[in-house]
Structures are given as C-alpha cells and as structure tokens.
Amino acid sequence: MSLSLADAVLMAADPSPSPTPSESQSPRVPSLQDAQESATNAAGWVEQNWSTWLAIGLRVLLIVVIAAVLRVVVRRAITKLIDRMNRTVQSVDGSALGGLLVNVERRRQRSQAIGSVLRSVASFLIIGTAALMILGTFQINLAPLLASAGVAGVAIGFGARNLVTDFLSGVFMILEDQYGVGDTIDAGVASGEVIEVGLRVTKLRGDGGEIWYVRNGEVKRIGNLSQGWATANVDVTVHAGEDLDKVKATLDEVAEKMSAEEPWNELLWGPIEVLGLDSVLLDSMVVRVTAKTMPGKSLTVERELRWRVKRAFDAADIRIVGGATASVEEQPVDPTAGMAAPSVYANTGSPQSAAASPLTPPAPTSTTK
C-alpha cells in the first residue's frame, strides 16, 4: 500500500514507532495502586482544607440567619409603629374634631404607603449588608466593587437629582400627613381634589374636570382646604337709609332657622354669627355674616345663606343694593339737550344772513371821449 505525502511527512517528524492496532484499541485499566494513590491524595486535601471550608460555611450560615432574624424583627417593629400612629390620630387636639381629620380609608392608604417604603428600605439595607459580608468571607476583594458602586451612585445622583428630590418630598409628605386622597388642596402650581398620592407625583382633579400631575419636588407650599374646618363668609350690602336693628333682627332669624334645619345643622359646626358692619359708605352699608362649617362645604353654606337672606329681606322690605357702592339715581337726560338751537343765519333769506354776507364789489364803468 502506497503512503501519501502527508503521512510521509508525519512519519519523518515523529520517529517513534506507531502503536499497533491491538495496543490503541485496548484502554489502560487503572490499577489498584493508582486508585489507592488518588484516594490518599483526596483524603489529604480534604484533611488539610476541611476546617477552612467548615469555618466559611458556618460564617455564611450565621450571617444569613442573623440577617433573616433582623429583617423579620425590623419589619414587625415598623408595622407596630404604623399601627400606633393610626391609633393616635383620633386623639389629635384631645377632641372628637381631631378624629375627623383623617378617615378610615385615608389612614389605611397612608399606613400602607409608609409601611411599604420603610420595609423596603430596611430590607434593602439588611440584605445588602449581608451580601457584602458573605463576599468578604470568601476572600473576595470588595474595594473595586465598592469603588464602582460609589462612582455609579454619584453619576445616578447627578443625573436623577430631580427624581430623588421628588421621592424624598413624597416620603416626607406621607409621613407628615400633609394631604390625602379626597382632600381639596392648593399646591401653588395647581389646585383641586386629590385623586391619587404617589411618592413621585400627585394627581389632582381641577374644577373644570382636568387632571393635574404635580411632581412632589415642585411643591413649595400646600394649602389643605379639607382639614379641620372651613369658614363661610357672606357680605350683605344694604342701602344706607335702612334700619340697622331691623336688618340685624332679620339676619338673626335667618341664622336661627337655618341652623335648626337638616342637612344644614350637620354642615354647620358653629352658630351663624352676624359680625356687624364691615364697611359704611356714603350710600350703602356692608353687613358681614359668618359661620364655621364642615371642611369643603363653605361654598354650599354660603349659597344657601345668600338665598335665605334675599328672601327674608324681600319679605321684610329691606332694600339690597348691588355692589359695594350703590349707583345714584339720576333724572333721565333729554337727548335733544345737547343739540344747538337753530340759528337765523341758517336761512339765507333772513335779514341777519343778508347783513352778514359780504357786499358785492361795484362793476367797473368805462369812460368815452
């Protein structure tokens, strides 16, 4: 059989005799001595390192157990703290009025938001610390990892500073209970009814039905119109010639009747008071009437009070003027009064017009010789 050129080159490069087909097909069977040597080496390696691996395993197990126990304890402590905050809300100011500041649904939403944030932060800190301690147990150099995390944190902080500001503002807003779902607030940039409270954005429903998305970091001041109580103020402008005693008696009668009827007796949290004259002008007087009402119901009470005052004044023949200053009644002006009287000079045939017209020059006369 002839050899190829490649086979010849390989044989020249490797002068060792090629194995016979019988030798290449029969694998080498390890002997009992080889197995004994391998077992001895493995036993020696285990004997040398078992204490180190056992110590590492116990340390990792201890770290995991402590982290798990600490996480459970912290989460339960946060839950108890939130429950205690909810129980103490009803005793604000030591009166029943304080319990109306936050209803049951609002307390539930607030507690869920606060509890979720605090539990998430606590879990992140505990689990992150435990992970770093486990990596250190395995002799892993944490310096590059911490340096990279620091650089990444600084970059994210500069790039997402507005997001961090919104998040922190939302957390403190919820912790301080500045407003909640259902409240009517004035946030400066927008006003309306709160329909959703988030850690980054608050959604408001405006008076026209529009929805405002307000970032929590952009809110510099908040006016909550739904906490505590509201004030209904009605200014009644009457003519300066009206009897003040009659006016006050009529207003007192309206206030007493309205306070005794439903549902106004529930919306009014105090008696309707006639404060007196707010201003006195030359031809009018302004009498102010005020009442303490349920939060968010001041406009409703004001409309009803104006309605009743108008009907009572009409029945008592008390004249109401429209505005802070009453318009003075004047005599109707003759439309022809501003027109000039007809002049005699308008008639070209009158003697006055003929006397005022220029004289015509005499015609030139010609002389003949």
C-alpha positions as CSV (number, residue, x, y, z in Angstrom):
1,M,0.0,0.0,0.0
2,S,1.4,3.4,-1.0
3,L,1.8,6.2,1.5
4,S,0.6,9.7,0.9
5,L,2.9,12.7,1.1
6,A,1.2,13.9,4.4
7,D,1.7,10.5,6.0
8,A,5.4,10.5,5.0
9,V,6.0,13.9,6.5
10,L,4.3,12.9,9.8
11,M,6.4,9.7,10.0
12,A,9.6,11.7,9.4
13,A,8.7,14.2,12.1
14,D,7.8,11.5,14.6
15,P,10.4,8.7,14.6
16,S,8.7,6.8,17.4
17,P,7.0,3.6,16.3
18,S,3.3,3.9,15.8
19,P,1.2,1.7,18.1
20,T,-0.2,-1.4,16.7
21,P,-4.0,-1.7,16.3
22,S,-4.2,-4.0,19.2
23,E,-2.4,-1.6,21.5
24,S,-4.5,1.5,20.5
25,Q,-7.8,-0.2,21.0
26,S,-7.2,-1.6,24.5
27,P,-7.6,1.2,27.1
28,R,-5.3,1.3,30.1
29,V,-7.0,0.0,33.1
30,P,-6.0,1.8,36.3
31,S,-4.5,-0.5,38.8
32,L,-5.4,-0.8,42.5
33,Q,-2.3,1.1,43.4
34,D,-3.4,4.1,41.2
35,A,-6.8,4.1,42.9
36,Q,-5.2,4.0,46.3
37,E,-2.9,6.9,45.5
38,S,-5.9,9.0,44.2
39,A,-7.9,8.3,47.4
40,T,-4.9,9.2,49.5
41,N,-4.4,12.5,47.7
42,A,-8.1,13.3,48.0
43,A,-8.2,12.4,51.7
44,G,-5.1,14.5,52.3
45,W,-6.6,17.5,50.5
46,V,-9.9,17.2,52.5
47,E,-8.0,16.8,55.7
48,Q,-6.0,19.9,55.0
49,N,-8.9,22.1,54.0
50,W,-12.0,20.8,55.8
51,S,-11.6,23.2,58.7
52,T,-11.3,26.2,56.4
53,W,-14.4,25.3,54.4
54,L,-16.3,24.4,57.6
55,A,-15.5,27.8,59.1
56,I,-16.5,29.6,55.9
57,G,-19.8,27.7,55.8
58,L,-20.6,28.3,59.4
59,R,-19.8,32.0,59.0
60,V,-22.1,32.3,55.9
61,L,-24.9,30.4,57.7
62,L,-24.5,32.7,60.7
63,I,-24.7,35.8,58.6
64,V,-27.8,34.6,56.7
65,V,-29.6,33.6,60.0
66,I,-28.8,36.9,61.6
67,A,-29.9,38.9,58.5
68,A,-33.2,36.9,58.3
69,V,-34.0,37.4,62.0
70,L,-33.1,41.1,61.9
71,R,-35.2,41.6,58.9
72,V,-38.2,40.0,60.5
73,V,-37.8,41.9,63.7
74,V,-37.4,45.3,61.9
75,R,-40.4,44.7,59.7
76,R,-42.6,43.8,62.7
77,A,-41.4,46.9,64.5
78,I,-42.3,49.1,61.6
79,T,-45.7,47.5,61.3
80,K,-46.4,48.2,65.1
81,L,-45.1,51.7,64.7
82,I,-47.5,52.4,61.8
83,D,-50.4,50.9,63.8
84,R,-49.6,53.1,66.8
85,M,-49.6,56.1,64.5
86,N,-53.0,55.2,63.2
87,R,-54.4,54.8,66.7
88,T,-53.1,58.2,67.9
89,V,-54.6,60.1,65.0
90,Q,-58.1,60.0,66.6
91,S,-56.8,61.8,69.7
92,V,-55.4,64.8,67.9
93,D,-56.1,68.1,69.9
94,G,-57.8,65.9,72.5
95,S,-61.3,66.3,70.9
96,A,-63.5,64.4,68.6
97,L,-62.8,67.0,65.9
98,G,-59.3,65.7,65.6
99,G,-60.6,62.3,64.7
100,L,-62.3,63.7,61.6
101,L,-59.0,64.9,60.1
102,V,-58.3,61.5,58.6
103,N,-60.9,59.0,57.8
104,V,-60.5,55.2,57.9
105,E,-59.7,54.8,54.2
106,R,-57.2,57.6,54.3
107,R,-55.4,56.1,57.3
108,R,-55.3,52.8,55.6
109,Q,-53.7,54.2,52.4
110,R,-51.3,56.3,54.4
111,S,-50.2,53.3,56.6
112,Q,-49.7,51.1,53.5
113,A,-47.6,53.7,51.8
114,I,-45.4,54.5,54.8
115,G,-45.1,50.8,55.8
116,S,-44.1,49.8,52.3
117,V,-41.4,52.4,52.0
118,L,-39.9,51.8,55.4
119,R,-40.0,48.0,55.0
120,S,-38.4,48.2,51.5
121,V,-35.6,50.5,52.8
122,A,-34.9,48.2,55.8
123,S,-34.9,45.1,53.7
124,F,-32.5,46.6,51.2
125,L,-30.1,47.8,53.8
126,I,-30.1,44.5,55.7
127,I,-29.8,42.2,52.7
128,G,-27.2,44.4,51.0
129,T,-25.0,44.4,54.1
130,A,-25.3,40.6,54.5
131,A,-24.4,40.1,50.8
132,L,-21.2,42.2,51.3
133,M,-20.3,40.3,54.4
134,I,-20.7,37.0,52.6
135,L,-18.5,38.1,49.7
136,G,-15.9,39.2,52.2
137,T,-16.0,35.8,53.8
138,F,-15.0,34.2,50.5
139,Q,-11.9,36.4,50.4
140,I,-13.2,38.5,47.6
141,N,-11.7,41.9,47.2
142,L,-14.6,44.4,47.7
143,A,-12.6,47.5,47.1
144,P,-13.2,47.6,43.3
145,L,-16.9,46.7,43.8
146,L,-17.4,49.5,46.3
147,A,-15.5,52.0,44.2
148,S,-17.6,51.1,41.1
149,A,-20.8,51.4,43.2
150,G,-19.7,54.7,44.5
151,V,-19.0,56.1,41.1
152,A,-22.2,54.8,39.7
153,G,-24.1,56.2,42.7
154,V,-22.6,59.7,42.1
155,A,-23.4,59.5,38.4
156,I,-27.0,58.5,39.1
157,G,-27.3,61.1,41.8
158,F,-26.3,63.9,39.4
159,G,-28.5,62.6,36.6
160,A,-31.6,61.8,38.6
161,R,-31.4,64.6,41.3
162,N,-35.0,65.7,40.4
163,L,-36.2,62.1,40.8
164,V,-34.5,61.8,44.2
165,T,-36.0,65.2,45.3
166,D,-39.5,64.1,44.2
167,F,-39.1,60.8,46.0
168,L,-37.9,62.3,49.3
169,S,-40.6,65.0,49.2
170,G,-43.2,62.4,48.7
171,V,-41.9,60.3,51.6
172,F,-42.0,63.3,54.0
173,M,-45.3,64.4,52.7
174,I,-46.8,61.0,53.5
175,L,-45.0,60.8,56.9
176,E,-46.3,64.3,57.9
177,D,-49.8,63.6,56.5
178,Q,-50.0,66.9,54.6
179,Y,-52.8,65.7,52.4
180,G,-54.5,62.6,51.3
181,V,-57.0,61.2,48.7
182,G,-60.2,63.2,48.7
183,D,-58.7,66.4,50.1
184,T,-59.0,69.7,48.2
185,I,-55.6,71.4,48.2
186,D,-53.9,74.4,46.7
187,A,-50.4,73.4,45.7
188,G,-49.4,76.7,44.1
189,V,-48.7,75.3,40.7
190,A,-52.2,73.7,40.6
191,S,-55.3,73.3,42.8
192,G,-58.1,70.7,43.0
193,E,-59.2,67.5,44.6
194,V,-56.5,64.9,45.3
195,I,-57.3,61.6,43.4
196,E,-54.0,59.8,43.8
197,V,-51.0,60.2,46.0
198,G,-47.6,58.8,45.0
199,L,-44.1,59.0,46.1
200,R,-43.1,61.0,43.0
201,V,-46.3,62.5,41.5
202,T,-49.6,63.7,43.0
203,K,-52.7,63.7,40.8
204,L,-55.3,66.5,41.2
205,R,-58.7,66.9,39.7
206,G,-59.3,70.6,38.8
207,D,-62.6,72.5,39.0
208,G,-63.1,72.0,35.2
209,G,-62.5,68.3,35.3
210,E,-58.9,68.4,34.2
211,I,-56.3,66.2,35.8
212,W,-53.1,67.8,37.0
213,Y,-49.9,65.8,37.5
214,V,-47.8,67.6,40.1
215,R,-44.3,66.5,41.0
216,N,-43.8,66.4,44.7
217,G,-40.4,68.1,44.4
218,E,-42.0,71.2,42.7
219,V,-44.5,71.9,45.5
220,K,-43.2,74.7,47.7
221,R,-46.3,75.3,49.8
222,I,-49.6,73.4,50.3
223,G,-52.9,74.8,51.4
224,N,-55.2,72.0,52.6
225,L,-58.9,73.1,52.4
226,S,-60.3,69.8,53.8
227,Q,-58.7,69.5,57.2
228,G,-60.1,70.9,60.4
229,W,-62.9,73.3,59.5
230,A,-63.9,75.9,56.9
231,T,-65.4,79.4,57.2
232,A,-68.4,80.6,55.2
233,N,-68.5,84.4,54.9
234,V,-71.4,86.3,53.3
235,D,-71.4,90.1,52.9
236,V,-74.8,91.7,52.6
237,T,-74.9,95.2,51.1
238,V,-77.9,97.3,52.1
239,H,-78.9,100.9,51.5
240,A,-77.5,103.4,53.9
241,G,-81.0,104.5,54.9
242,E,-82.1,101.1,56.2
243,D,-82.7,100.4,59.9
244,L,-79.8,98.5,61.4
245,D,-81.8,96.9,64.2
246,K,-84.3,95.6,61.6
247,V,-81.5,94.3,59.4
248,K,-79.8,92.5,62.4
249,A,-83.1,91.0,63.6
250,T,-83.9,89.7,60.1
251,L,-80.4,88.1,59.8
252,D,-80.6,86.5,63.3
253,E,-83.9,85.0,62.3
254,V,-82.5,83.5,59.1
255,A,-79.5,82.2,61.0
256,E,-81.5,80.5,63.7
257,K,-83.9,78.9,61.2
258,M,-81.1,77.6,59.0
259,S,-79.2,76.2,61.9
260,A,-82.2,74.1,63.0
261,E,-83.0,72.5,59.6
262,E,-81.4,69.5,58.0
263,P,-78.9,68.9,56.5
264,W,-77.6,72.3,57.4
265,N,-77.4,71.5,61.1
266,E,-74.8,68.8,60.3
267,L,-72.8,71.0,57.9
268,L,-72.6,73.9,60.4
269,W,-70.1,73.3,63.1
270,G,-70.9,76.5,64.9
271,P,-73.6,79.1,65.1
272,I,-74.2,81.6,62.3
273,E,-73.0,85.0,63.6
274,V,-73.7,88.5,62.5
275,L,-70.4,90.2,63.0
276,G,-71.8,93.7,62.3
277,L,-70.9,96.4,59.9
278,D,-67.9,95.6,57.8
279,S,-67.9,98.9,56.0
280,V,-70.0,102.1,55.8
281,L,-70.1,104.2,52.6
282,L,-72.0,107.3,51.6
283,D,-74.9,105.4,50.1
284,S,-74.5,101.8,51.3
285,M,-73.6,99.6,54.3
286,V,-72.0,96.1,54.3
287,V,-73.0,93.6,57.0
288,R,-70.9,90.5,57.4
289,V,-72.3,87.1,58.3
290,T,-70.0,84.2,59.1
291,A,-70.2,80.6,60.2
292,K,-67.9,77.7,60.9
293,T,-68.7,74.7,58.6
294,M,-67.5,71.2,57.7
295,P,-64.4,71.2,55.5
296,G,-65.1,71.7,51.9
297,K,-68.7,72.8,52.5
298,S,-68.2,76.5,52.9
299,L,-69.4,77.4,49.4
300,T,-72.5,75.3,49.7
301,V,-73.4,77.0,53.0
302,E,-72.7,80.5,51.5
303,R,-75.0,79.9,48.6
304,E,-77.9,78.7,50.8
305,L,-77.3,81.6,53.2
306,R,-77.5,84.2,50.4
307,W,-80.7,82.6,49.1
308,R,-82.4,82.8,52.5
309,V,-81.1,86.3,53.2
310,K,-82.5,87.6,49.9
311,R,-85.9,86.0,50.5
312,A,-86.1,87.3,54.1
313,F,-85.1,90.8,53.1
314,D,-87.7,90.9,50.3
315,A,-90.3,89.9,52.9
316,A,-89.1,92.5,55.3
317,D,-89.0,95.2,52.6
318,I,-85.2,95.7,53.1
319,R,-83.5,97.0,50.0
320,I,-80.3,95.3,48.9
321,V,-78.0,97.3,46.6
322,G,-75.9,95.6,44.1
323,G,-72.2,96.3,44.9
324,A,-70.1,98.0,47.5
325,T,-71.3,101.4,46.3
326,A,-74.9,102.0,45.1
327,S,-75.4,103.9,41.9
328,V,-77.1,107.3,42.4
329,E,-80.4,107.5,40.6
330,E,-80.3,110.4,38.1
331,Q,-83.0,112.1,36.1
332,P,-83.3,111.0,32.5
333,V,-81.4,113.2,30.2
334,D,-83.2,114.9,27.3
335,P,-81.5,113.6,24.1
336,T,-82.1,117.0,22.4
337,A,-80.5,119.0,25.3
338,G,-77.0,118.7,23.8
339,M,-78.1,120.0,20.4
340,A,-77.6,123.6,19.5
341,A,-80.6,125.9,18.9
342,P,-81.4,126.6,15.3
343,S,-79.7,129.8,14.1
344,V,-81.2,132.5,11.9
345,Y,-78.1,132.5,9.9
346,A,-79.0,129.1,8.5
347,N,-81.8,130.9,6.5
348,T,-80.2,132.7,3.6
349,G,-83.3,134.9,3.2
350,S,-83.2,136.3,6.7
351,P,-82.1,139.9,7.4
352,Q,-79.3,138.7,9.7
353,S,-77.9,136.5,7.0
354,A,-78.1,139.3,4.4
355,A,-76.4,141.7,6.8
356,A,-73.6,139.2,7.4
357,S,-73.0,138.3,3.8
358,P,-70.2,140.3,2.1
359,L,-71.1,143.1,-0.2
360,T,-70.6,142.6,-3.9
361,P,-68.0,144.9,-5.4
362,P,-69.3,147.5,-7.9
363,A,-68.9,146.8,-11.6
364,P,-66.2,148.9,-13.4
365,T,-67.6,151.7,-15.6
366,S,-66.0,152.7,-19.0
367,T,-65.5,156.4,-20.0
368,T,-65.8,157.6,-23.6
369,K,-64.4,160.8,-25.1
